Amino acid sequence: MLALAMSVLSRVLWVNSPFQLLLDNGALFMLEVVSYACAIFMVLHALGSPRRSRIVLGTIFVYHVVLLGLGRVDADVTITWYAQGMIMLGGGHLPLYLVVLHTLFYYVAYITTQRLHLQDYASACVFVVIVVGLNFPLELMGPKFILWTFHDTEPTLKERFLSIPIAILLAHIASALSFYSTLWGAISLGLKGHLYHDEQAVAEHIYPIASILVSIPLSVFYFAMLFHLVCDLLLIQPQILLLALVALSVAIIWTCDRLGGDLGPPQIPPWVYDGEWTSAWYDHALVQAVFLYTGILALLTLVINPTRLTSLSFHQRLGDCSIDTNYMTLLATTLTRAMYLCSKAYDEEFTLCNVPSSQLHTYEPWYAICGRKYEHKAFPNYLVCMLVATTAIVLGLRAAYSVLRPTYVQRFVGPKAS
């Protein structure tokens, strides 16, 4: 029985050598260590906050395990492959640190959205903008540090900003919007008030978790509307669509904030969802976690040479360059891509480590890749984008965690909260 349990566990959970990871990919090692430190900050904040915030944190974690895990179910439709971290889920296909970081992004977005206390339509925009903003530094450097690789000929990933496929950012918008709308709907319609009630303990846990069953297919639908309808059928460039969505969201947030937030009842005091509502903005656990995350990425951008990084993991299979495969989107449009990675003609942020073609493991997903040097004059662009994104995140959190709304709570706090 014990042997069976260990066998099942080994299929679900892989533990790799941290020393080997440090030698192969120091950037991944540092980011994974920092992600677990961020997890400690998250848990400490949740333990010091009301129980519903803890349930939301658990819901977010489960959501990302399921969402990211679904992309690993069928190898023929996978478009992203992840480098091996110290702790891997799903038989070595999904790194735990990535689930932790996405959980951090959503949890920070949730608490910040509650703290701003804007009207419902503006709150959804706040949640989406924060999630996309926090994801941007990771998406920017992920391919350069070979934290993951993309399908080389996937049509949806063709349009890119530096190393970021625009479709990935649109997918983050769709995912964040679907999660927040379904979670808000489940809590508003199924639970009473804003506090945890012991007499309805089952409902308090079931409604948030059940929202995951709705949010995941809704996320797929939103992405189909955003990308396949607007970009593929209406021929709007993905960059234009992304810029329009972000600009519109920021405009909605700004106008709602100028109106004074939520003009009507109920007024939700901050101690209902945030156990650190009296802390100075820089002393808040979630803000400090974001400091760690953005700080380490900015530092790694400055000091890491991608050509010194390697990744022995699952990747797109190498094989015959002439074999194509078709698949149908949700809107019944047909897209075509190559079935295998062509070792002689590909355009991704990695190399095959100068291995002769005769020695490459064709039709096998497990092989080694190496980082690729920055293109001519590309590094300053990566660095500026990283610094601007980091500065914008810090200034945004300072503004959000310094404000006190509703205004009547100001009489409960001292000068340190300003």
TAURWO-V525929 format. One record per residue. N is the residue number from 1. RES is the residue in one letter. PHI is phi as a letter, one per 20 degrees, with the letter a starting at -180 (* if undefined). PSI is psi in radians with two decimals (* if undefined). Layout:
N:RES:PHI:PSI
N:RES:PHI:PSI
This chain:
1:M:*:-0.75
2:L:f:-0.68
3:A:f:-0.68
4:L:f:-0.75
5:A:f:-0.72
6:M:f:-0.62
7:S:f:-0.75
8:V:f:-0.74
9:L:f:-0.67
10:S:f:-0.45
11:R:f:-0.46
12:V:e:-0.70
13:L:c:2.15
14:W:d:2.42
15:V:c:2.05
16:N:d:2.84
17:S:f:2.14
18:P:f:-0.54
19:F:f:-0.71
20:Q:f:-0.68
21:L:f:-0.71
22:L:f:-0.66
23:L:f:-0.69
24:D:f:-0.79
25:N:b:1.53
26:G:f:-0.54
27:A:f:-0.79
28:L:f:-0.72
29:F:g:-0.86
30:M:f:-0.73
31:L:f:-0.68
32:E:f:-0.73
33:V:f:-0.78
34:V:f:-0.63
35:S:f:-0.65
36:Y:f:-0.54
37:A:f:-0.70
38:C:f:-0.62
39:A:f:-0.65
40:I:f:-0.77
41:F:f:-0.74
42:M:f:-0.83
43:V:f:-0.73
44:L:f:-0.72
45:H:f:-0.78
46:A:f:-0.69
47:L:f:-0.50
48:G:e:0.04
49:S:d:2.89
50:P:g:2.79
51:R:f:-0.55
52:R:f:-0.58
53:S:f:-0.63
54:R:f:-0.69
55:I:f:-0.70
56:V:f:-0.73
57:L:f:-0.79
58:G:f:-0.67
59:T:f:-0.75
60:I:f:-0.73
61:F:f:-0.83
62:V:f:-0.70
63:Y:g:-0.78
64:H:f:-0.53
65:V:f:-0.78
66:V:f:-0.83
67:L:f:-0.86
68:L:f:-0.54
69:G:f:-0.56
70:L:f:-0.52
71:G:f:-0.15
72:R:d:-0.03
73:V:f:-0.84
74:D:d:2.00
75:A:f:-0.43
76:D:f:-0.34
77:V:d:0.02
78:T:f:2.41
79:I:d:-0.11
80:T:c:2.37
81:W:c:2.40
82:Y:d:2.53
83:A:f:2.72
84:Q:f:2.08
85:G:e:-2.98
86:M:f:-0.65
87:I:c:2.12
88:M:c:2.49
89:L:d:2.90
90:G:m:0.77
91:G:m:0.56
92:G:n:0.20
93:H:d:-0.35
94:L:c:2.02
95:P:f:2.37
96:L:f:-0.65
97:Y:f:-0.57
98:L:f:-0.68
99:V:f:-0.72
100:V:f:-0.78
101:L:f:-0.74
102:H:f:-0.60
103:T:f:-0.73
104:L:g:-0.80
105:F:g:-0.79
106:Y:f:-0.66
107:Y:f:-0.73
108:V:f:-0.74
109:A:f:-0.69
110:Y:f:-0.88
111:I:f:-0.70
112:T:f:-0.72
113:T:f:-0.77
114:Q:f:-0.67
115:R:f:-0.66
116:L:f:-0.50
117:H:l:0.89
118:L:e:3.06
119:Q:f:2.83
120:D:g:-0.80
121:Y:f:-0.62
122:A:f:-0.57
123:S:f:-0.68
124:A:f:-0.69
125:C:f:-0.71
126:V:g:-0.84
127:F:g:-0.81
128:V:f:-0.80
129:V:f:-0.72
130:I:f:-0.76
131:V:f:-0.82
132:V:f:-0.72
133:G:f:-0.72
134:L:f:-0.54
135:N:f:-0.48
136:F:g:-0.87
137:P:g:-0.67
138:L:f:-0.77
139:E:f:-0.55
140:L:f:-0.81
141:M:e:-0.23
142:G:g:-0.92
143:P:f:-0.61
144:K:f:-0.61
145:F:e:0.21
146:I:l:0.74
147:L:f:-0.47
148:W:b:2.86
149:T:c:2.72
150:F:d:2.82
151:H:f:2.20
152:D:f:-0.61
153:T:d:0.32
154:E:f:2.12
155:P:f:-0.62
156:T:f:-0.31
157:L:d:0.18
158:K:f:-0.81
159:E:e:2.14
160:R:c:2.66
161:F:d:1.94
162:L:l:-1.98
163:S:d:0.13
164:I:e:2.06
165:P:f:2.25
166:I:g:-0.58
167:A:f:-0.52
168:I:f:-0.74
169:L:f:-0.66
170:L:f:-0.61
171:A:f:-0.64
172:H:f:-0.68
173:I:f:-0.82
174:A:f:-0.75
175:S:f:-0.80
176:A:f:-0.75
177:L:f:-0.75
178:S:f:-0.72
179:F:f:-0.84
180:Y:f:-0.75
181:S:f:-0.71
182:T:f:-0.67
183:L:f:-0.80
184:W:f:-0.73
185:G:f:-0.74
186:A:f:-0.77
187:I:f:-0.72
188:S:f:-0.71
189:L:e:-0.51
190:G:d:-0.31
191:L:c:2.61
192:K:e:2.32
193:G:m:-2.75
194:H:d:0.06
195:L:d:2.68
196:Y:f:2.36
197:H:d:2.11
198:D:f:-0.57
199:E:f:-0.31
200:Q:c:0.79
201:A:f:-0.67
202:V:f:-0.82
203:A:f:-0.63
204:E:f:-0.54
205:H:e:-0.61
206:I:f:-0.78
207:Y:f:-0.85
208:P:f:-0.75
209:I:f:-0.68
210:A:f:-0.47
211:S:f:-0.42
212:I:f:-0.67
213:L:f:-0.47
214:V:e:-0.67
215:S:f:-0.59
216:I:f:-0.91
217:P:f:-0.55
218:L:f:-0.62
219:S:f:-0.73
220:V:f:-0.73
221:F:f:-0.79
222:Y:g:-0.76
223:F:f:-0.67
224:A:f:-0.70
225:M:f:-0.71
226:L:f:-0.86
227:F:e:-1.00
228:H:f:-0.58
229:L:e:-1.00
230:V:f:-0.77
231:C:e:-0.82
232:D:f:-0.78
233:L:e:-0.71
234:L:e:-0.10
235:L:m:0.52
236:I:e:2.28
237:Q:f:2.44
238:P:g:-0.63
239:Q:f:-0.72
240:I:f:-0.74
241:L:f:-0.78
242:L:f:-0.81
243:L:f:-0.72
244:A:f:-0.75
245:L:f:-0.75
246:V:f:-0.78
247:A:f:-0.74
248:L:f:-0.72
249:S:f:-0.78
250:V:f:-0.69
251:A:f:-0.72
252:I:f:-0.77
253:I:f:-0.79
254:W:f:-0.80
255:T:f:-0.68
256:C:f:-0.69
257:D:f:-0.65
258:R:f:-0.48
259:L:f:-0.15
260:G:o:0.32
261:G:n:-2.44
262:D:f:1.88
263:L:f:-0.37
264:G:d:2.98
265:P:f:2.81
266:P:e:2.57
267:Q:e:2.12
268:I:d:1.97
269:P:f:2.60
270:P:f:-0.42
271:W:f:-0.12
272:V:f:-0.47
273:Y:c:-0.27
274:D:c:1.97
275:G:f:-0.17
276:E:d:0.58
277:W:f:-0.33
278:T:e:-0.10
279:S:f:2.63
280:A:f:2.68
281:W:g:-0.69
282:Y:f:-0.18
283:D:d:0.05
284:H:f:2.39
285:A:g:-0.72
286:L:f:-0.66
287:V:f:-0.71
288:Q:f:-0.63
289:A:f:-0.73
290:V:f:-0.65
291:F:g:-0.80
292:L:f:-0.83
293:Y:f:-0.91
294:T:f:-0.63
295:G:f:-0.75
296:I:f:-0.62
297:L:f:-0.71
298:A:f:-0.72
299:L:f:-0.77
300:L:f:-0.63
301:T:f:-0.64
302:L:f:-0.66
303:V:d:-0.31
304:I:e:2.31
305:N:e:1.95
306:P:g:-0.48
307:T:f:-0.23
308:R:e:0.05
309:L:d:2.52
310:T:c:2.76
311:S:b:1.99
312:L:d:1.82
313:S:a:-2.95
314:F:f:2.34
315:H:b:3.08
316:Q:f:2.33
317:R:f:2.42
318:L:e:2.53
319:G:r:-2.75
320:D:f:2.14
321:C:f:-0.29
322:S:e:-0.11
323:I:e:2.12
324:D:d:2.81
325:T:c:2.57
326:N:d:2.62
327:Y:b:2.74
328:M:d:2.38
329:T:e:3.09
330:L:f:-0.43
331:L:e:0.28
332:A:m:0.37
333:T:e:2.57
334:T:d:2.24
335:L:d:2.56
336:T:c:2.41
337:R:b:2.82
338:A:f:2.50
339:M:f:-0.61
340:Y:c:2.78
341:L:f:2.23
342:C:e:1.96
343:S:f:-0.34
344:K:e:-0.18
345:A:b:1.60
346:Y:b:2.78
347:D:c:1.38
348:E:c:3.02
349:E:e:0.75
350:F:b:2.89
351:T:c:2.99
352:L:e:0.46
353:C:m:0.52
354:N:l:0.47
355:V:f:2.30
356:P:g:2.56
357:S:g:-0.58
358:S:f:-0.31
359:Q:d:0.01
360:L:f:2.51
361:H:e:1.60
362:T:f:2.57
363:Y:m:0.30
364:E:d:2.36
365:P:e:-0.21
366:W:d:1.92
367:Y:a:3.02
368:A:e:2.50
369:I:c:2.85
370:C:c:2.74
371:G:f:2.70
372:R:d:2.48
373:K:f:2.76
374:Y:f:2.48
375:E:f:2.92
376:H:g:2.15
377:K:m:0.29
378:A:e:-0.61
379:F:g:-0.79
380:P:g:-0.59
381:N:f:-0.74
382:Y:f:-0.78
383:L:f:-0.77
384:V:f:-0.76
385:C:f:-0.72
386:M:f:-0.79
387:L:f:-0.71
388:V:f:-0.76
389:A:f:-0.75
390:T:f:-0.78
391:T:f:-0.75
392:A:f:-0.70
393:I:f:-0.80
394:V:f:-0.79
395:L:f:-0.67
396:G:f:-0.75
397:L:f:-0.64
398:R:f:-0.76
399:A:f:-0.75
400:A:f:-0.68
401:Y:e:0.08
402:S:d:-0.34
403:V:e:2.57
404:L:c:1.97
405:R:b:2.31
406:P:f:2.76
407:T:f:-0.41
408:Y:f:-0.27
409:V:f:-0.17
410:Q:f:-0.49
411:R:f:-0.21
412:F:e:-0.20
413:V:d:2.77
414:G:e:-2.97
415:P:f:-0.43
416:K:f:-0.30
417:A:e:-0.17
418:S:e:*
